[in-house]
Amino acid sequence: MALNPMKLMKLKERFGLFREDHPKVLPFFKKLRSEALQEGSVLEMKVTTPDGKEYSSNIRLNAHDVETIRMFLQ
């Protein structure tokens, strides 16, 4: 799969908007990177819709997961 430079530029733009809209998210993940991001940690996600439905899932991080997440947080 080839990387489309235009899509990468758009993704960078969207990520910038996300950071502006949610300024606490990246510092939270950076704290995780330094304190909790390690093999064997459990990452849990929960989403609550406006009408109150809840969806949740979790994964136990393996070495590949940790490396991938660290790459995104650099």
PQR file with spaces between the fields and no chain letter, atoms N, CA, C, O and H, PARSE charges and radii, in Angstrom:
ATOM       1  N    MET     1       0.845   -1.178    0.000 -0.4000 1.5000
ATOM       2  CA   MET     1       0.000    0.000    0.000 -0.0000 2.0000
ATOM       3  C    MET     1       0.894    1.245    0.000  0.5500 1.7000
ATOM       4  O    MET     1       1.711    1.428    0.902 -0.5500 1.4000
ATOM       5  N    ALA     2       0.736    2.083   -0.999 -0.4000 1.5000
ATOM       6  CA   ALA     2       1.531    3.305   -1.113 -0.0000 2.0000
ATOM       7  C    ALA     2       0.908    4.415   -0.275  0.5500 1.7000
ATOM       8  O    ALA     2      -0.314    4.508   -0.157 -0.5500 1.4000
ATOM       9  H    ALA     2       0.072    1.935   -1.732  0.4000 1.0000
ATOM      10  N    LEU     3       1.755    5.250    0.301 -0.4000 1.5000
ATOM      11  CA   LEU     3       1.276    6.388    1.074 -0.0000 2.0000
ATOM      12  C    LEU     3       0.963    7.541    0.142  0.5500 1.7000
ATOM      13  O    LEU     3       1.788    7.921   -0.689 -0.5500 1.4000
ATOM      14  H    LEU     3       2.748    5.175    0.205  0.4000 1.0000
ATOM      15  N    ASN     4      -0.203    8.083    0.279 -0.4000 1.5000
ATOM      16  CA   ASN     4      -0.639    9.206   -0.516 -0.0000 2.0000
ATOM      17  C    ASN     4      -0.252   10.492    0.219  0.5500 1.7000
ATOM      18  O    ASN     4      -0.771   10.746    1.305 -0.5500 1.4000
ATOM      19  H    ASN     4      -0.873    7.775    0.954  0.4000 1.0000
ATOM      20  N    PRO     5       0.640   11.303   -0.339 -0.5600 1.5000
ATOM      21  CA   PRO     5       1.081   12.517    0.340  0.2800 2.0000
ATOM      22  C    PRO     5      -0.072   13.472    0.685  0.5500 1.7000
ATOM      23  O    PRO     5      -0.031   14.144    1.715 -0.5500 1.4000
ATOM      24  N    MET     6      -1.086   13.530   -0.165 -0.4000 1.5000
ATOM      25  CA   MET     6      -2.221   14.415    0.110 -0.0000 2.0000
ATOM      26  C    MET     6      -3.003   13.913    1.333  0.5500 1.7000
ATOM      27  O    MET     6      -3.455   14.710    2.155 -0.5500 1.4000
ATOM      28  H    MET     6      -1.118   12.984   -1.002  0.4000 1.0000
ATOM      29  N    LYS     7      -3.156   12.602    1.445 -0.4000 1.5000
ATOM      30  CA   LYS     7      -3.853   12.043    2.605 -0.0000 2.0000
ATOM      31  C    LYS     7      -3.047   12.265    3.883  0.5500 1.7000
ATOM      32  O    LYS     7      -3.611   12.528    4.945 -0.5500 1.4000
ATOM      33  H    LYS     7      -2.789   11.955    0.778  0.4000 1.0000
ATOM      34  N    LEU     8      -1.727   12.157    3.769 -0.4000 1.5000
ATOM      35  CA   LEU     8      -0.881   12.414    4.938 -0.0000 2.0000
ATOM      36  C    LEU     8      -0.995   13.864    5.398  0.5500 1.7000
ATOM      37  O    LEU     8      -1.047   14.137    6.597 -0.5500 1.4000
ATOM      38  H    LEU     8      -1.269   11.943    2.907  0.4000 1.0000
ATOM      39  N    MET     9      -1.034   14.793    4.443 -0.4000 1.5000
ATOM      40  CA   MET     9      -1.192   16.207    4.792 -0.0000 2.0000
ATOM      41  C    MET     9      -2.542   16.445    5.465  0.5500 1.7000
ATOM      42  O    MET     9      -2.627   17.182    6.447 -0.5500 1.4000
ATOM      43  H    MET     9      -0.992   14.572    3.469  0.4000 1.0000
ATOM      44  N    LYS    10      -3.584   15.828    4.944 -0.4000 1.5000
ATOM      45  CA   LYS    10      -4.920   15.977    5.518 -0.0000 2.0000
ATOM      46  C    LYS    10      -4.962   15.377    6.925  0.5500 1.7000
ATOM      47  O    LYS    10      -5.563   15.954    7.831 -0.5500 1.4000
ATOM      48  H    LYS    10      -3.515   15.229    4.147  0.4000 1.0000
ATOM      49  N    LEU    11      -4.329   14.230    7.103 -0.4000 1.5000
ATOM      50  CA   LEU    11      -4.272   13.599    8.413 -0.0000 2.0000
ATOM      51  C    LEU    11      -3.546   14.489    9.424  0.5500 1.7000
ATOM      52  O    LEU    11      -3.977   14.612   10.571 -0.5500 1.4000
ATOM      53  H    LEU    11      -3.841   13.761    6.367  0.4000 1.0000
ATOM      54  N    LYS    12      -2.458   15.099    8.998 -0.4000 1.5000
ATOM      55  CA   LYS    12      -1.718   16.010    9.873 -0.0000 2.0000
ATOM      56  C    LYS    12      -2.598   17.203   10.267  0.5500 1.7000
ATOM      57  O    LYS    12      -2.598   17.627   11.422 -0.5500 1.4000
ATOM      58  H    LYS    12      -2.108   14.999    8.067  0.4000 1.0000
ATOM      59  N    GLU    13      -3.332   17.727    9.314 -0.4000 1.5000
ATOM      60  CA   GLU    13      -4.246   18.844    9.583 -0.0000 2.0000
ATOM      61  C    GLU    13      -5.325   18.428   10.587  0.5500 1.7000
ATOM      62  O    GLU    13      -5.610   19.154   11.539 -0.5500 1.4000
ATOM      63  H    GLU    13      -3.332   17.382    8.376  0.4000 1.0000
ATOM      64  N    ARG    14      -5.919   17.259   10.366 -0.4000 1.5000
ATOM      65  CA   ARG    14      -6.984   16.776   11.264 -0.0000 2.0000
ATOM      66  C    ARG    14      -6.442   16.517   12.672  0.5500 1.7000
ATOM      67  O    ARG    14      -7.115   16.792   13.666 -0.5500 1.4000
ATOM      68  H    ARG    14      -5.688   16.668    9.593  0.4000 1.0000
ATOM      69  N    PHE    15      -5.235   15.993   12.743 -0.4000 1.5000
ATOM      70  CA   PHE    15      -4.624   15.743   14.040 -0.0000 2.0000
ATOM      71  C    PHE    15      -4.405   17.060   14.786  0.5500 1.7000
ATOM      72  O    PHE    15      -4.594   17.131   16.000 -0.5500 1.4000
ATOM      73  H    PHE    15      -4.688   15.770   11.936  0.4000 1.0000
ATOM      74  N    GLY    16      -4.010   18.092   14.060 -0.4000 1.5000
ATOM      75  CA   GLY    16      -3.846   19.415   14.669 -0.0000 2.0000
ATOM      76  C    GLY    16      -5.170   19.931   15.225  0.5500 1.7000
ATOM      77  O    GLY    16      -5.210   20.482   16.325 -0.5500 1.4000
ATOM      78  H    GLY    16      -3.857   18.035   13.074  0.4000 1.0000
ATOM      79  N    LEU    17      -6.245   19.754   14.475 -0.4000 1.5000
ATOM      80  CA   LEU    17      -7.573   20.164   14.951 -0.0000 2.0000
ATOM      81  C    LEU    17      -7.981   19.372   16.189  0.5500 1.7000
ATOM      82  O    LEU    17      -8.546   19.927   17.131 -0.5500 1.4000
ATOM      83  H    LEU    17      -6.213   19.306   13.582  0.4000 1.0000
ATOM      84  N    PHE    18      -7.695   18.080   16.180 -0.4000 1.5000
ATOM      85  CA   PHE    18      -8.010   17.237   17.330 -0.0000 2.0000
ATOM      86  C    PHE    18      -7.264   17.732   18.569  0.5500 1.7000
ATOM      87  O    PHE    18      -7.839   17.816   19.654 -0.5500 1.4000
ATOM      88  H    PHE    18      -7.236   17.629   15.415  0.4000 1.0000
ATOM      89  N    ARG    19      -5.992   18.056   18.404 -0.4000 1.5000
ATOM      90  CA   ARG    19      -5.192   18.564   19.535 -0.0000 2.0000
ATOM      91  C    ARG    19      -5.760   19.872   20.061  0.5500 1.7000
ATOM      92  O    ARG    19      -5.771   20.094   21.272 -0.5500 1.4000
ATOM      93  H    ARG    19      -5.524   17.987   17.523  0.4000 1.0000
ATOM      94  N    GLU    20      -6.229   20.740   19.178 -0.4000 1.5000
ATOM      95  CA   GLU    20      -6.829   22.012   19.611 -0.0000 2.0000
ATOM      96  C    GLU    20      -8.146   21.783   20.346  0.5500 1.7000
ATOM      97  O    GLU    20      -8.418   22.429   21.358 -0.5500 1.4000
ATOM      98  H    GLU    20      -6.220   20.559   18.194  0.4000 1.0000
ATOM      99  N    ASP    21      -8.955   20.870   19.840 -0.4000 1.5000
ATOM     100  CA   ASP    21     -10.268   20.606   20.433 -0.0000 2.0000
ATOM     101  C    ASP    21     -10.183   19.837   21.751  0.5500 1.7000
ATOM     102  O    ASP    21     -11.065   19.959   22.602 -0.5500 1.4000
ATOM     103  H    ASP    21      -8.734   20.345   19.018  0.4000 1.0000
ATOM     104  N    HIS    22      -9.132   19.051   21.917 -0.4000 1.5000
ATOM     105  CA   HIS    22      -9.003   18.179   23.097 -0.0000 2.0000
ATOM     106  C    HIS    22      -7.593   18.300   23.678  0.5500 1.7000
ATOM     107  O    HIS    22      -6.811   17.355   23.578 -0.5500 1.4000
ATOM     108  H    HIS    22      -8.416   18.952   21.226  0.4000 1.0000
ATOM     109  N    PRO    23      -7.255   19.432   24.277 -0.5600 1.5000
ATOM     110  CA   PRO    23      -5.875   19.685   24.712  0.2800 2.0000
ATOM     111  C    PRO    23      -5.372   18.770   25.825  0.5500 1.7000
ATOM     112  O    PRO    23      -4.162   18.693   26.035 -0.5500 1.4000
ATOM     113  N    LYS    24      -6.243   18.081   26.538 -0.4000 1.5000
ATOM     114  CA   LYS    24      -5.796   17.225   27.631 -0.0000 2.0000
ATOM     115  C    LYS    24      -5.412   15.814   27.179  0.5500 1.7000
ATOM     116  O    LYS    24      -4.771   15.075   27.927 -0.5500 1.4000
ATOM     117  H    LYS    24      -7.227   18.144   26.367  0.4000 1.0000
ATOM     118  N    VAL    25      -5.802   15.440   25.964 -0.4000 1.5000
ATOM     119  CA   VAL    25      -5.592   14.057   25.523 -0.0000 2.0000
ATOM     120  C    VAL    25      -4.106   13.721   25.344  0.5500 1.7000
ATOM     121  O    VAL    25      -3.641   12.712   25.873 -0.5500 1.4000
ATOM     122  H    VAL    25      -6.323   16.040   25.356  0.4000 1.0000
ATOM     123  N    LEU    26      -3.367   14.537   24.617 -0.4000 1.5000
ATOM     124  CA   LEU    26      -1.961   14.214   24.375 -0.0000 2.0000
ATOM     125  C    LEU    26      -1.126   14.217   25.647  0.5500 1.7000
ATOM     126  O    LEU    26      -0.310   13.313   25.827 -0.5500 1.4000
ATOM     127  H    LEU    26      -3.745   15.356   24.186  0.4000 1.0000
ATOM     128  N    PRO    27      -1.293   15.198   26.545 -0.5600 1.5000
ATOM     129  CA   PRO    27      -0.543   15.107   27.800  0.2800 2.0000
ATOM     130  C    PRO    27      -0.872   13.833   28.584  0.5500 1.7000
ATOM     131  O    PRO    27       0.007   13.255   29.224 -0.5500 1.4000
ATOM     132  N    PHE    28      -2.116   13.403   28.537 -0.4000 1.5000
ATOM     133  CA   PHE    28      -2.507   12.157   29.202 -0.0000 2.0000
ATOM     134  C    PHE    28      -1.753   10.976   28.600  0.5500 1.7000
ATOM     135  O    PHE    28      -1.192   10.162   29.333 -0.5500 1.4000
ATOM     136  H    PHE    28      -2.829   13.872   28.017  0.4000 1.0000
ATOM     137  N    PHE    29      -1.736   10.876   27.274 -0.4000 1.5000
ATOM     138  CA   PHE    29      -1.040    9.771   26.634 -0.0000 2.0000
ATOM     139  C    PHE    29       0.468    9.848   26.847  0.5500 1.7000
ATOM     140  O    PHE    29       1.129    8.817   26.970 -0.5500 1.4000
ATOM     141  H    PHE    29      -2.192   11.537   26.679  0.4000 1.0000
ATOM     142  N    LYS    30       1.011   11.050   26.890 -0.4000 1.5000
ATOM     143  CA   LYS    30       2.446   11.182   27.151 -0.0000 2.0000
ATOM     144  C    LYS    30       2.788   10.726   28.565  0.5500 1.7000
ATOM     145  O    LYS    30       3.847   10.143   28.796 -0.5500 1.4000
ATOM     146  H    LYS    30       0.474   11.887   26.789  0.4000 1.0000
ATOM     147  N    LYS    31       1.893   10.991   29.506 -0.4000 1.5000
ATOM     148  CA   LYS    31       2.098   10.502   30.871 -0.0000 2.0000
ATOM     149  C    LYS    31       2.050    8.977   30.884  0.5500 1.7000
ATOM     150  O    LYS    31       2.847    8.331   31.563 -0.5500 1.4000
ATOM     151  H    LYS    31       1.032   11.464   29.319  0.4000 1.0000
ATOM     152  N    LEU    32       1.119    8.413   30.138 -0.4000 1.5000
ATOM     153  CA   LEU    32       1.061    6.957   30.024 -0.0000 2.0000
ATOM     154  C    LEU    32       2.352    6.406   29.448  0.5500 1.7000
ATOM     155  O    LEU    32       2.874    5.392   29.913 -0.5500 1.4000
ATOM     156  H    LEU    32       0.471    8.938   29.586  0.4000 1.0000
ATOM     157  N    ARG    33       2.858    7.082   28.436 -0.4000 1.5000
ATOM     158  CA   ARG    33       4.083    6.622   27.778 -0.0000 2.0000
ATOM     159  C    ARG    33       5.219    6.498   28.779  0.5500 1.7000
ATOM     160  O    ARG    33       5.994    5.543   28.734 -0.5500 1.4000
ATOM     161  H    ARG    33       2.435    7.906   28.058  0.4000 1.0000
ATOM     162  N    SER    34       5.315    7.465   29.681 -0.4000 1.5000
ATOM     163  CA   SER    34       6.441    7.447   30.610 -0.0000 2.0000
ATOM     164  C    SER    34       6.186    6.607   31.852  0.5500 1.7000
ATOM     165  O    SER    34       7.137    6.174   32.503 -0.5500 1.4000
ATOM     166  H    SER    34       4.685    8.241   29.717  0.4000 1.0000
ATOM     167  N    GLU    35       4.919    6.363   32.198 -0.4000 1.5000
ATOM     168  CA   GLU    35       4.628    5.687   33.458 -0.0000 2.0000
ATOM     169  C    GLU    35       3.915    4.347   33.328  0.5500 1.7000
ATOM     170  O    GLU    35       4.143    3.461   34.151 -0.5500 1.4000
ATOM     171  H    GLU    35       4.146    6.714   31.669  0.4000 1.0000
ATOM     172  N    ALA    36       3.067    4.168   32.334 -0.4000 1.5000
ATOM     173  CA   ALA    36       2.216    2.973   32.320 -0.0000 2.0000
ATOM     174  C    ALA    36       2.282    2.157   31.037  0.5500 1.7000
ATOM     175  O    ALA    36       1.764    1.041   30.988 -0.5500 1.4000
ATOM     176  H    ALA    36       2.881    4.887   31.665  0.4000 1.0000
ATOM     177  N    LEU    37       2.900    2.690   30.018 -0.4000 1.5000
ATOM     178  CA   LEU    37       2.913    1.997   28.733 -0.0000 2.0000
ATOM     179  C    LEU    37       3.995    0.930   28.737  0.5500 1.7000
ATOM     180  O    LEU    37       5.165    1.201   28.465 -0.5500 1.4000
ATOM     181  H    LEU    37       3.321    3.597   30.059  0.4000 1.0000
ATOM     182  N    GLN    38       3.581   -0.273   29.047 -0.4000 1.5000
ATOM     183  CA   GLN    38       4.526   -1.385   29.085 -0.0000 2.0000
ATOM     184  C    GLN    38       3.793   -2.675   28.765  0.5500 1.7000
ATOM     185  O    GLN    38       2.575   -2.776   28.904 -0.5500 1.4000
ATOM     186  H    GLN    38       2.631   -0.493   29.268  0.4000 1.0000
ATOM     187  N    GLU    39       4.560   -3.641   28.340 -0.4000 1.5000
ATOM     188  CA   GLU    39       3.983   -4.937   28.012 -0.0000 2.0000
ATOM     189  C    GLU    39       3.256   -5.501   29.228  0.5500 1.7000
ATOM     190  O    GLU    39       3.783   -5.482   30.340 -0.5500 1.4000
ATOM     191  H    GLU    39       5.550   -3.558   28.227  0.4000 1.0000
ATOM     192  N    GLY    40       2.052   -5.999   29.011 -0.4000 1.5000
ATOM     193  CA   GLY    40       1.254   -6.548   30.096 -0.0000 2.0000
ATOM     194  C    GLY    40       0.227   -5.584   30.658  0.5500 1.7000
ATOM     195  O    GLY    40      -0.707   -6.014   31.334 -0.5500 1.4000
ATOM     196  H    GLY    40       1.623   -6.015   28.108  0.4000 1.0000
ATOM     197  N    SER    41       0.375   -4.280   30.397 -0.4000 1.5000
ATOM     198  CA   SER    41      -0.625   -3.304   30.835 -0.0000 2.0000
ATOM     199  C    SER    41      -1.917   -3.544   30.062  0.5500 1.7000
ATOM     200  O    SER    41      -1.886   -4.028   28.930 -0.5500 1.4000
ATOM     201  H    SER    41       1.134   -3.930   29.848  0.4000 1.0000
ATOM     202  N    VAL    42      -3.040   -3.211   30.662 -0.4000 1.5000
ATOM     203  CA   VAL    42      -4.332   -3.359   29.998 -0.0000 2.0000
ATOM     204  C    VAL    42      -4.822   -1.979   29.586  0.5500 1.7000
ATOM     205  O    VAL    42      -4.924   -1.074   30.413 -0.5500 1.4000
ATOM     206  H    VAL    42      -3.066   -2.818   31.582  0.4000 1.0000
ATOM     207  N    LEU    43      -5.120   -1.828   28.314 -0.4000 1.5000
ATOM     208  CA   LEU    43      -5.661   -0.588   27.765 -0.0000 2.0000
ATOM     209  C    LEU    43      -7.154   -0.808   27.575  0.5500 1.7000
ATOM     210  O    LEU    43      -7.566   -1.701   26.835 -0.5500 1.4000
ATOM     211  H    LEU    43      -5.037   -2.564   27.642  0.4000 1.0000
ATOM     212  N    GLU    44      -7.961    0.006   28.243 -0.4000 1.5000
ATOM     213  CA   GLU    44      -9.414   -0.128   28.163 -0.0000 2.0000
ATOM     214  C    GLU    44      -9.994    1.121   27.530  0.5500 1.7000
ATOM     215  O    GLU    44      -9.577    2.239   27.835 -0.5500 1.4000
ATOM     216  H    GLU    44      -7.625    0.732   28.844  0.4000 1.0000
ATOM     217  N    MET    45     -10.966    0.919   26.640 -0.4000 1.5000
ATOM     218  CA   MET    45     -11.635    2.026   25.978 -0.0000 2.0000
ATOM     219  C    MET    45     -13.131    1.918   26.215  0.5500 1.7000
ATOM     220  O    MET    45     -13.700    0.826   26.197 -0.5500 1.4000
ATOM     221  H    MET    45     -11.305    0.011   26.393  0.4000 1.0000
ATOM     222  N    LYS    46     -13.757    3.055   26.438 -0.4000 1.5000
ATOM     223  CA   LYS    46     -15.205    3.086   26.640 -0.0000 2.0000
ATOM     224  C    LYS    46     -15.769    4.279   25.879  0.5500 1.7000
ATOM     225  O    LYS    46     -15.223    5.381   25.938 -0.5500 1.4000
ATOM     226  H    LYS    46     -13.295    3.942   26.453  0.4000 1.0000
ATOM     227  N    VAL    47     -16.850    4.051   25.177 -0.4000 1.5000
ATOM     228  CA   VAL    47     -17.538    5.108   24.446 -0.0000 2.0000
ATOM     229  C    VAL    47     -18.993    5.112   24.904  0.5500 1.7000
ATOM     230  O    VAL    47     -19.649    4.071   24.943 -0.5500 1.4000
ATOM     231  H    VAL    47     -17.294    3.156   25.130  0.4000 1.0000
ATOM     232  N    THR    48     -19.483    6.299   25.248 -0.4000 1.5000
ATOM     233  CA   THR    48     -20.884    6.471   25.616 -0.0000 2.0000
ATOM     234  C    THR    48     -21.518    7.392   24.588  0.5500 1.7000
ATOM     235  O    THR    48     -21.070    8.523   24.402 -0.5500 1.4000
ATOM     236  H    THR    48     -18.950    7.144   25.217  0.4000 1.0000
ATOM     237  N    THR    49     -22.563    6.911   23.917 -0.4000 1.5000
ATOM     238  CA   THR    49     -23.242    7.712   22.903 -0.0000 2.0000
ATOM     239  C    THR    49     -24.124    8.758   23.578  0.5500 1.7000
ATOM     240  O    THR    49     -24.411    8.634   24.769 -0.5500 1.4000
ATOM     241  H    THR    49     -22.928    5.992   24.069  0.4000 1.0000
ATOM     242  N    PRO    50     -24.560    9.785   22.847 -0.5600 1.5000
ATOM     243  CA   PRO    50     -25.438   10.799   23.437  0.2800 2.0000
ATOM     244  C    PRO    50     -26.721   10.225   24.046  0.5500 1.7000
ATOM     245  O    PRO    50     -27.280   10.804   24.977 -0.5500 1.4000
ATOM     246  N    ASP    51     -27.187    9.078   23.515 -0.4000 1.5000
ATOM     247  CA   ASP    51     -28.406    8.492   24.075 -0.0000 2.0000
ATOM     248  C    ASP    51     -28.126    7.500   25.211  0.5500 1.7000
ATOM     249  O    ASP    51     -29.038    6.823   25.686 -0.5500 1.4000
ATOM     250  H    ASP    51     -26.732    8.608   22.759  0.4000 1.0000
ATOM     251  N    GLY    52     -26.862    7.416   25.646 -0.4000 1.5000
ATOM     252  CA   GLY    52     -26.519    6.617   26.820 -0.0000 2.0000
ATOM     253  C    GLY    52     -26.035    5.204   26.565  0.5500 1.7000
ATOM     254  O    GLY    52     -25.717    4.493   27.517 -0.5500 1.4000
ATOM     255  H    GLY    52     -26.121    7.966   25.260  0.4000 1.0000
ATOM     256  N    LYS    53     -25.968    4.773   25.315 -0.4000 1.5000
ATOM     257  CA   LYS    53     -25.442    3.442   25.022 -0.0000 2.0000
ATOM     258  C    LYS    53     -23.942    3.425   25.306  0.5500 1.7000
ATOM     259  O    LYS    53     -23.227    4.384   25.012 -0.5500 1.4000
ATOM     260  H    LYS    53     -26.226    5.351   24.542  0.4000 1.0000
ATOM     261  N    GLU    54     -23.488    2.328   25.876 -0.4000 1.5000
ATOM     262  CA   GLU    54     -22.068    2.210   26.192 -0.0000 2.0000
ATOM     263  C    GLU    54     -21.434    1.054   25.428  0.5500 1.7000
ATOM     264  O    GLU    54     -22.012   -0.026   25.295 -0.5500 1.4000
ATOM     265  H    GLU    54     -24.068    1.549   26.115  0.4000 1.0000
ATOM     266  N    TYR    55     -20.242    1.312   24.937 -0.4000 1.5000
ATOM     267  CA   TYR    55     -19.442    0.307   24.252 -0.0000 2.0000
ATOM     268  C    TYR    55     -18.082    0.311   24.917  0.5500 1.7000
ATOM     269  O    TYR    55     -17.512    1.376   25.154 -0.5500 1.4000
ATOM     270  H    TYR    55     -19.773    2.189   25.045  0.4000 1.0000
ATOM     271  N    SER    56     -17.550   -0.865   25.224 -0.4000 1.5000
ATOM     272  CA   SER    56     -16.223   -0.904   25.831 -0.0000 2.0000
ATOM     273  C    SER    56     -15.464   -2.127   25.356  0.5500 1.7000
ATOM     274  O    SER    56     -16.048   -3.135   24.956 -0.5500 1.4000
ATOM     275  H    SER    56     -18.013   -1.731   25.031  0.4000 1.0000
ATOM     276  N    SER    57     -14.170   -2.012   25.410 -0.4000 1.5000
ATOM     277  CA   SER    57     -13.283   -3.100   25.029 -0.0000 2.0000
ATOM     278  C    SER    57     -11.952   -2.881   25.723  0.5500 1.7000
ATOM     279  O    SER    57     -11.651   -1.771   26.162 -0.5500 1.4000
ATOM     280  H    SER    57     -13.695   -1.194   25.735  0.4000 1.0000
ATOM     281  N    ASN    58     -11.159   -3.932   25.824 -0.4000 1.5000
ATOM     282  CA   ASN    58      -9.819   -3.765   26.379 -0.0000 2.0000
ATOM     283  C    ASN    58      -8.874   -4.752   25.719  0.5500 1.7000
ATOM     284  O    ASN    58      -9.283   -5.778   25.173 -0.5500 1.4000
ATOM     285  H    ASN    58     -11.404   -4.833   25.468  0.4000 1.0000
ATOM     286  N    ILE    59      -7.603   -4.407   25.788 -0.4000 1.5000
ATOM     287  CA   ILE    59      -6.557   -5.292   25.280 -0.0000 2.0000
ATOM     288  C    ILE    59      -5.406   -5.293   26.273  0.5500 1.7000
ATOM     289  O    ILE    59      -5.121   -4.282   26.914 -0.5500 1.4000
ATOM     290  H    ILE    59      -7.271   -3.574   26.231  0.4000 1.0000
ATOM     291  N    ARG    60      -4.757   -6.428   26.389 -0.4000 1.5000
ATOM     292  CA   ARG    60      -3.529   -6.510   27.166 -0.0000 2.0000
ATOM     293  C    ARG    60      -2.405   -6.232   26.169  0.5500 1.7000
ATOM     294  O    ARG    60      -2.262   -6.937   25.170 -0.5500 1.4000
ATOM     295  H    ARG    60      -4.989   -7.249   25.868  0.4000 1.0000
ATOM     296  N    LEU    61      -1.619   -5.211   26.448 -0.4000 1.5000
ATOM     297  CA   LEU    61      -0.585   -4.779   25.510 -0.0000 2.0000
ATOM     298  C    LEU    61       0.541   -5.800   25.409  0.5500 1.7000
ATOM     299  O    LEU    61       1.024   -6.324   26.413 -0.5500 1.4000
ATOM     300  H    LEU    61      -1.735   -4.639   27.260  0.4000 1.0000
ATOM     301  N    ASN    62       0.945   -6.067   24.170 -0.4000 1.5000
ATOM     302  CA   ASN    62       2.136   -6.877   23.948 -0.0000 2.0000
ATOM     303  C    ASN    62       3.256   -5.951   23.480  0.5500 1.7000
ATOM     304  O    ASN    62       3.043   -4.746   23.338 -0.5500 1.4000
ATOM     305  H    ASN    62       0.552   -5.641   23.355  0.4000 1.0000
ATOM     306  N    ALA    63       4.417   -6.488   23.245 -0.4000 1.5000
ATOM     307  CA   ALA    63       5.574   -5.668   22.872 -0.0000 2.0000
ATOM     308  C    ALA    63       5.320   -4.890   21.577  0.5500 1.7000
ATOM     309  O    ALA    63       5.734   -3.736   21.464 -0.5500 1.4000
ATOM     310  H    ALA    63       4.590   -7.466   23.359  0.4000 1.0000
ATOM     311  N    HIS    64       4.647   -5.504   20.604 -0.4000 1.5000
ATOM     312  CA   HIS    64       4.355   -4.804   19.343 -0.0000 2.0000
ATOM     313  C    HIS    64       3.413   -3.621   19.580  0.5500 1.7000
ATOM     314  O    HIS    64       3.596   -2.550   19.001 -0.5500 1.4000
ATOM     315  H    HIS    64       4.311   -6.441   20.696  0.4000 1.0000
ATOM     316  N    ASP    65       2.413   -3.819   20.430 -0.4000 1.5000
ATOM     317  CA   ASP    65       1.471   -2.732   20.746 -0.0000 2.0000
ATOM     318  C    ASP    65       2.206   -1.552   21.362  0.5500 1.7000
ATOM     319  O    ASP    65       1.996   -0.404   20.969 -0.5500 1.4000
ATOM     320  H    ASP    65       2.265   -4.689   20.901  0.4000 1.0000
ATOM     321  N    VAL    66       3.063   -1.837   22.324 -0.4000 1.5000
ATOM     322  CA   VAL    66       3.806   -0.785   23.024 -0.0000 2.0000
ATOM     323  C    VAL    66       4.659   -0.001   22.030  0.5500 1.7000
ATOM     324  O    VAL    66       4.683    1.230   22.063 -0.5500 1.4000
ATOM     325  H    VAL    66       3.234   -2.769   22.644  0.4000 1.0000
ATOM     326  N    GLU    67       5.354   -0.708   21.154 -0.4000 1.5000
ATOM     327  CA   GLU    67       6.199   -0.042   20.164 -0.0000 2.0000
ATOM     328  C    GLU    67       5.371    0.836   19.231  0.5500 1.7000
ATOM     329  O    GLU    67       5.767    1.960   18.925 -0.5500 1.4000
ATOM     330  H    GLU    67       5.335   -1.707   21.128  0.4000 1.0000
ATOM     331  N    THR    68       4.224    0.330   18.778 -0.4000 1.5000
ATOM     332  CA   THR    68       3.361    1.089   17.871 -0.0000 2.0000
ATOM     333  C    THR    68       2.829    2.347   18.539  0.5500 1.7000
ATOM     334  O    THR    68       2.861    3.426   17.949 -0.5500 1.4000
ATOM     335  H    THR    68       3.902   -0.584   19.027  0.4000 1.0000
ATOM     336  N    ILE    69       2.344    2.213   19.762 -0.4000 1.5000
ATOM     337  CA   ILE    69       1.811    3.368   20.480 -0.0000 2.0000
ATOM     338  C    ILE    69       2.898    4.402   20.719  0.5500 1.7000
ATOM     339  O    ILE    69       2.658    5.599   20.562 -0.5500 1.4000
ATOM     340  H    ILE    69       2.318    1.336   20.242  0.4000 1.0000
ATOM     341  N    ARG    70       4.081    3.961   21.094 -0.4000 1.5000
ATOM     342  CA   ARG    70       5.187    4.896   21.312 -0.0000 2.0000
ATOM     343  C    ARG    70       5.532    5.667   20.019  0.5500 1.7000
ATOM     344  O    ARG    70       5.873    6.849   20.068 -0.5500 1.4000
ATOM     345  H    ARG    70       4.276    2.988   21.222  0.4000 1.0000
ATOM     346  N    MET    71       5.440    4.989   18.878 -0.4000 1.5000
ATOM     347  CA   MET    71       5.708    5.663   17.611 -0.0000 2.0000
ATOM     348  C    MET    71       4.713    6.785   17.374  0.5500 1.7000
ATOM     349  O    MET    71       5.092    7.853   16.893 -0.5500 1.4000
ATOM     350  H    MET    71       5.164    4.029   18.838  0.4000 1.0000
ATOM     351  N    PHE    72       3.435    6.561   17.706 -0.4000 1.5000
ATOM     352  CA   PHE    72       2.411    7.586   17.522 -0.0000 2.0000
ATOM     353  C    PHE    72       2.608    8.762   18.482  0.5500 1.7000
ATOM     354  O    PHE    72       2.222    9.888   18.166 -0.5500 1.4000
ATOM     355  H    PHE    72       3.127    5.694   18.097  0.4000 1.0000
ATOM     356  N    LEU    73       3.201    8.512   19.640 -0.4000 1.5000
ATOM     357  CA   LEU    73       3.326    9.553   20.662 -0.0000 2.0000
ATOM     358  C    LEU    73       4.633   10.328   20.576  0.5500 1.7000
ATOM     359  O    LEU    73       4.864   11.219   21.393 -0.5500 1.4000
ATOM     360  H    LEU    73       3.515    7.598   19.897  0.4000 1.0000
ATOM     361  N    GLN    74       5.475   10.023   19.633 -0.4000 1.5000
ATOM     362  CA   GLN    74       6.747   10.746   19.532 -0.0000 2.0000
ATOM     363  C    GLN    74       6.556   12.137   19.019  0.5500 1.7000
ATOM     364  O    GLN    74       7.526   12.880   18.875 -0.5500 1.4000
ATOM     365  H    GLN    74       5.287    9.299   18.970  0.4000 1.0000
